[in-house]
Amino acid sequence: MENSHWDLDEIIGWIDGAFGEATPPEETIDIEAVREILGDSGYQRYLQDQVNRQLIRDYLVNALVLG
């Protein structure tokens, strides 16, 4: 598929699908429950994972759009 025909929503959906199961938006998560279950270090890993996913997604979107 030629990237000039791709819609940004399609690109983001394709990339998010490649990550596997999506995590819910932070506003729908009970942060205190996550902290209790994972502990502080587990919660920090969870947050870092979310940041990494966003960075990778942004990088790939830019690569596809800009060629």
C-alpha positions as CSV (number, residue, x, y, z in Angstrom):
1,M,0.0,0.0,0.0
2,E,1.4,3.4,-1.0
3,N,1.7,5.6,2.1
4,S,0.3,8.7,0.3
5,H,-3.1,6.9,0.4
6,W,-2.9,6.2,4.1
7,D,-5.0,8.1,6.6
8,L,-3.3,9.0,9.8
9,D,-6.0,7.1,11.8
10,E,-5.3,4.0,9.7
11,I,-1.6,4.3,10.3
12,I,-2.0,4.8,14.1
13,G,-4.5,1.9,14.2
14,W,-2.0,-0.4,12.3
15,I,0.8,0.5,14.7
16,D,-1.3,0.2,17.8
17,G,-2.5,-3.2,16.6
18,A,1.1,-4.3,16.2
19,F,1.7,-3.6,19.9
20,G,-0.9,-6.2,20.9
21,E,-3.6,-5.6,23.4
22,A,-4.2,-1.9,23.9
23,T,-4.2,-0.4,27.4
24,P,-7.1,1.8,28.4
25,P,-6.6,5.5,28.5
26,E,-5.1,6.7,31.9
27,E,-8.3,8.5,32.9
28,T,-10.2,5.2,32.9
29,I,-7.6,3.4,35.1
30,D,-7.8,3.3,38.9
31,I,-4.3,4.6,39.5
32,E,-4.3,3.6,43.2
33,A,-5.4,0.1,42.4
34,V,-2.6,-0.2,39.8
35,R,-0.1,1.0,42.3
36,E,-1.3,-1.5,44.9
37,I,-1.2,-4.4,42.5
38,L,2.2,-3.6,40.8
39,G,3.9,-1.6,43.6
40,D,5.8,1.6,42.9
41,S,8.5,-0.1,40.7
42,G,5.9,-2.0,38.7
43,Y,3.8,1.2,38.2
44,Q,7.0,3.0,37.0
45,R,7.6,0.2,34.5
46,Y,4.0,0.5,33.4
47,L,4.4,4.3,32.9
48,Q,7.7,3.8,31.0
49,D,6.1,1.2,28.7
50,Q,3.3,3.7,27.9
51,V,5.9,6.4,27.1
52,N,8.0,4.0,24.9
53,R,4.9,2.9,23.0
54,Q,4.0,6.6,22.3
55,L,7.6,7.4,21.2
56,I,7.7,4.3,18.8
57,R,4.3,5.2,17.4
58,D,5.3,8.8,16.8
59,Y,8.5,7.7,15.1
60,L,6.8,5.2,12.9
61,V,4.0,7.7,11.9
62,N,6.6,10.3,11.0
63,A,8.6,7.7,9.0
64,L,5.5,6.6,7.0
65,V,4.2,10.1,6.4
66,L,7.5,11.7,5.6
67,G,8.9,8.8,3.7
